[in-house]
Amino acid sequence: MRKLSIITVCYEAADDLRKTMDSVLSQTSYDFEYLIQDGGSTDSTQETIAEYRPYFFDRGIPLSFFTEKDQGIYDAMNKAASQATGEWLLYMNAGDTFAATEVLAQIWRQDIPAEAVILYGDTIELEADGDYLWHSELKELDIRCSLCHQSVLIRASWMRETPYDLRYRIGADYDFFLKTRAAGKLFFPVNLIIARITKDGYSNRNEKQRVLETEEIKENYGFSNRHSWNYRWICVQAEVKQWIIDYLPPSAVRRLRQMRRKMRKRGQKIE
């Protein structure tokens, strides 16, 4: 059994997939397999994988490719988990990359507790005005999804036992983390930056849905009340944010996001 299964879920993302595969191949520790779960792409995804397959073979890294229609990203992630053979799973979206070539080697050098089911680290978010460091704060899970799934390794047996809830198209990872914590499972910090991610995914284009799902999930675990005035105010804010995303130019949306980041003092800009 390989120690790790790296999983990339993609759809019509051949160019982005190249970036991710280059990063996966750059790792100095090869004790992993690589799985690509595709949603039935009609672009050059299959040709791109065929081009890269010899590079994985030369490094002794098993490469598996599955393509079929799915019900969204979390359905695809569940499908891939069922095919994986590694002890741990790491989901790296197409276009996202490892923060450094030594990431996996540094993780495996640590004394990881046998009872740990989640290994988590920090993330670099790529914005138009620069790169920002996202510190993963476990104590903030009551408020928001403070862990980034590209920077989280999940014990495969636990993932298959408690797959992502497909009721949520954006917040299933948040629900999974809260469910894991509620079950008393151990989260172990590896104290390093694991991934570099972009900010143009589905959740960033659907702010209203993200907020509504987040609040529903929080209520399920006793952290929110959808009958409160605070919840109504949060919904009003989400409506405004969604209007901005839908109707303002992308450049204006990026500037507003930068302003909000500065006001909330969240994320340290990397110079």
DAURFEN-V11089 format. One record per pair of residues at least 12 apart in sequence whose ideal C-beta (glycine too) atoms are under 10 Angstrom apart, sorted by the first residue. I is the first residue (numbers start at 1). J is the second residue. If there is no record, write none. Layout:
i-><I:I>
j-><J:J>
//
This chain:
i-><1:1:1:1:1:1:2:2:2:2:2:2:2:2:2:2:2:2:3:3:3:3:3:3:3:3:3:3:3:3:4:4:4:4:4:4:4:4:4:4:4:4:4:4:4:4:4:4:5:5:5:5:5:5:5:5:5:5:5:5:5:5:5:5:5:5:5:5:5:6:6:6:6:6:6:6:6:6:6:6:6:6:6:6:6:6:6:6:6:7:7:7:7:7:7:7:7:7:7:7:7:7:7:7:7:7:7:7:8:8:8:8:8:8:8:8:8:8:8:8:8:8:8:8:8:8:9:9:9:9:9:9:9:9:9:9:9:9:9:9:9:9:9:9:9:10:10:10:10:10:10:10:10:10:10:10:10:10:10:11:11:11:11:11:11:11:11:11:11:11:11:11:11:11:12:12:12:12:12:12:12:12:12:13:13:13:13:13:13:13:13:13:14:14:14:14:14:14:14:14:14:14:15:15:15:15:15:15:16:16:16:16:16:16:17:17:17:17:17:17:17:17:17:17:17:17:18:18:18:18:18:18:18:19:19:19:19:19:19:20:20:20:20:20:20:20:20:20:20:21:21:21:21:21:21:21:21:21:21:21:21:21:22:22:22:22:23:23:23:23:23:23:23:23:23:23:24:24:24:24:24:24:24:24:24:24:24:25:25:25:25:25:25:25:26:26:26:26:26:26:27:27:27:27:27:27:27:27:27:28:28:28:28:28:28:28:29:29:29:29:29:29:29:29:29:30:30:30:30:30:30:31:31:31:31:31:31:31:32:32:32:32:32:32:32:33:33:33:33:33:33:33:33:33:34:34:34:34:34:34:34:34:34:35:35:35:35:35:35:35:35:35:35:35:35:35:35:36:36:36:36:36:36:36:36:36:36:37:37:37:37:37:37:37:37:37:37:37:37:37:37:37:37:37:38:38:38:38:38:38:38:38:38:39:39:39:39:39:39:39:39:39:39:39:40:40:40:40:41:45:45:45:46:46:49:49:49:49:50:53:62:62:64:64:64:64:66:66:66:70:71:71:72:72:72:72:72:72:72:73:73:73:73:73:73:73:73:73:73:74:74:74:74:74:74:74:74:74:74:74:74:74:74:75:75:75:75:75:76:76:77:77:77:77:77:77:77:77:77:77:78:78:78:78:78:78:78:79:80:81:81:81:81:81:81:82:82:82:82:84:84:84:85:86:86:86:87:87:87:87:88:88:88:88:88:88:88:88:88:88:88:88:88:88:88:89:89:89:89:89:89:89:89:89:89:90:90:90:90:90:90:90:90:90:90:90:90:91:91:91:91:91:91:91:91:91:92:92:92:92:92:92:93:93:93:93:93:93:94:95:95:95:95:95:95:96:96:96:96:96:96:96:96:96:96:96:96:97:97:97:97:97:97:97:98:98:98:98:98:98:99:99:99:99:99:99:99:99:99:99:99:99:99:100:100:100:100:102:103:103:103:103:103:103:103:104:104:106:106:106:106:106:106:107:107:107:107:107:107:107:108:109:110:110:110:110:110:111:112:112:112:112:113:113:114:115:115:115:115:115:116:116:116:116:116:116:116:116:116:117:117:117:117:117:117:117:117:117:117:117:117:117:117:117:118:118:118:118:118:118:118:118:118:118:118:118:118:118:118:118:118:119:119:119:119:119:119:119:119:119:119:119:120:120:120:120:120:120:120:120:120:120:120:120:120:120:120:120:120:120:121:121:121:121:121:121:121:121:121:121:121:121:121:121:121:122:122:122:122:122:122:122:122:122:122:122:122:122:122:122:123:123:123:123:123:123:123:123:123:123:123:123:123:123:124:124:124:124:124:124:124:124:124:125:125:125:125:125:125:125:125:125:126:126:126:126:126:127:127:127:127:127:127:127:127:128:128:128:128:128:128:128:128:129:129:129:129:129:129:130:130:130:130:131:131:131:131:131:131:132:132:132:132:132:132:132:132:133:133:133:133:133:134:134:134:134:134:134:134:134:134:134:135:135:135:135:136:136:136:136:136:136:136:136:136:137:138:138:138:138:141:141:141:141:141:141:141:141:141:142:142:142:142:142:142:142:143:143:143:143:144:144:144:144:144:145:145:145:145:145:145:145:145:145:145:145:145:145:145:146:146:147:147:147:147:147:148:148:148:148:149:149:149:149:149:149:149:149:150:150:150:150:151:151:151:151:151:151:151:152:152:152:152:152:152:152:153:153:153:154:154:154:154:155:155:155:158:158:158:158:159:159:161:162:162:162:162:162:162:163:164:164:165:165:165:167:167:167:168:168:168:168:168:168:169:169:169:169:169:169:170:170:170:170:170:170:170:170:170:170:170:170:170:171:171:171:171:171:171:171:171:171:171:171:172:172:173:174:174:174:174:174:174:175:175:175:175:175:175:175:176:177:178:178:178:178:178:178:179:179:179:181:182:182:182:193:199:199:200:204:204:204:205:205:205:205:206:206:206:207:207:207:207:207:207:207:207:207:207:208:208:208:208:208:208:208:208:208:208:209:209:210:210:210:211:211:211:211:211:211:211:211:212:212:212:212:212:214:214:215:215:215:215:215:215:218:219:241:241:241:241:244:244:245>
j-><31:33:85:86:87:156:30:31:32:33:34:61:62:84:85:86:87:88:29:30:31:32:33:86:87:88:104:107:108:153:27:29:30:31:32:33:34:84:86:87:88:89:90:104:107:108:153:156:32:33:34:35:62:64:80:81:83:84:85:86:87:88:89:90:91:153:154:156:159:20:23:24:27:32:33:34:35:36:61:84:86:88:89:90:91:92:98:104:153:33:34:35:36:37:64:76:77:79:80:81:83:84:86:89:90:91:92:93:20:21:24:34:35:36:37:38:65:76:80:90:91:92:93:94:95:96:35:36:37:38:39:70:72:73:74:75:76:77:78:79:80:91:92:93:94:36:37:38:39:41:43:45:49:67:73:76:93:94:95:37:38:39:40:41:42:43:45:67:69:70:72:73:76:94:38:39:40:41:42:43:44:45:94:38:39:41:43:45:48:93:94:95:38:41:43:44:45:46:47:48:49:94:43:44:45:48:94:95:45:93:94:95:96:198:36:38:41:43:44:45:48:49:52:93:94:95:44:48:49:51:52:94:95:94:95:96:97:196:198:34:36:92:93:94:95:96:97:98:150:34:36:48:49:51:52:53:55:56:63:92:94:97:52:55:97:98:92:96:97:98:99:100:101:103:195:196:52:55:56:59:61:63:90:92:97:98:104:52:55:56:58:59:61:101:97:98:100:101:102:103:59:61:98:100:101:102:103:104:105:100:101:102:103:104:105:106:101:102:103:104:105:106:107:108:109:56:59:60:61:104:105:60:61:86:87:104:105:108:61:62:86:87:88:90:104:56:61:62:63:64:83:84:85:86:52:56:61:62:63:64:65:86:92:62:63:64:65:66:79:80:81:83:84:85:86:89:91:48:49:52:63:64:65:66:67:80:94:64:65:66:67:68:70:73:75:76:77:78:79:80:81:83:84:91:65:66:67:68:69:70:76:80:94:66:67:68:69:70:71:72:73:75:76:79:67:68:69:70:67:65:67:94:65:67:63:64:65:67:65:65:85:86:80:83:84:85:79:80:83:166:166:169:164:166:168:169:170:172:202:91:93:164:169:170:172:173:201:202:203:91:163:164:165:166:167:168:169:170:171:172:173:175:176:163:164:166:169:172:91:164:89:91:93:149:159:163:164:172:173:176:159:160:163:164:165:166:172:163:159:154:156:159:160:163:164:156:159:160:163:156:159:160:156:153:155:156:153:155:156:157:107:108:112:116:117:118:119:152:153:154:155:156:157:158:159:149:152:153:154:155:156:157:158:159:160:103:104:107:119:149:150:151:152:153:154:194:195:149:150:151:152:153:154:159:173:195:149:150:151:194:195:197:149:150:195:197:198:201:198:126:196:197:198:200:201:123:124:126:148:149:150:151:195:196:197:198:201:124:126:150:195:196:197:198:150:151:193:194:195:196:121:122:123:124:133:150:151:192:193:194:195:196:197:192:193:194:196:192:121:151:190:192:193:194:195:153:194:121:190:191:192:193:194:119:121:153:190:191:192:194:190:190:188:189:190:191:192:188:153:186:188:190:186:188:186:155:184:185:186:188:153:155:158:185:186:187:188:189:190:153:154:155:156:157:158:159:161:162:180:183:185:186:187:188:138:147:152:153:154:155:158:159:176:177:180:181:185:186:187:188:189:151:152:153:154:155:186:187:188:189:190:194:136:137:138:146:147:148:149:151:152:153:154:177:187:188:189:190:191:194:135:136:147:148:150:151:152:153:189:190:191:192:193:194:195:134:135:136:137:147:148:151:189:190:191:192:193:194:195:268:135:136:147:148:149:150:151:152:193:194:195:196:197:267:148:151:193:194:195:196:197:267:270:148:195:196:197:198:199:261:267:270:196:197:198:199:200:198:199:254:257:258:261:267:269:199:250:251:253:254:255:257:258:254:255:257:258:261:269:258:269:270:271:196:267:268:269:270:271:199:258:261:266:267:268:269:270:193:267:268:269:270:146:147:148:151:193:195:197:266:267:268:193:266:267:268:148:151:152:187:189:190:191:193:194:189:177:181:187:189:174:177:178:180:181:187:218:221:223:178:181:218:221:222:223:224:214:218:223:224:174:214:218:223:266:170:171:173:174:175:176:177:178:203:210:213:214:217:218:174:177:173:174:176:177:187:173:194:195:197:164:172:173:174:176:177:195:197:194:195:196:197:190:192:193:194:195:196:197:173:176:177:187:190:194:195:188:190:194:173:176:177:180:180:185:186:176:180:183:185:176:180:183:175:176:179:180:183:185:176:176:179:179:217:220:213:216:217:209:210:213:214:216:217:202:203:206:209:210:213:201:202:203:204:206:207:209:210:211:212:213:214:217:203:209:210:211:212:213:214:215:216:217:218:213:217:203:210:213:214:217:218:221:213:214:216:217:218:220:221:217:217:217:218:220:221:222:223:217:220:221:221:220:221:222:270:254:257:250:245:253:257:242:245:246:253:242:245:246:237:238:239:240:241:242:243:244:245:246:235:237:238:239:240:241:242:243:245:246:238:242:238:241:242:231:234:235:237:238:239:241:242:226:231:234:235:238:234:238:228:230:231:234:235:238:231:231:253:256:257:260:256:257:257>
//
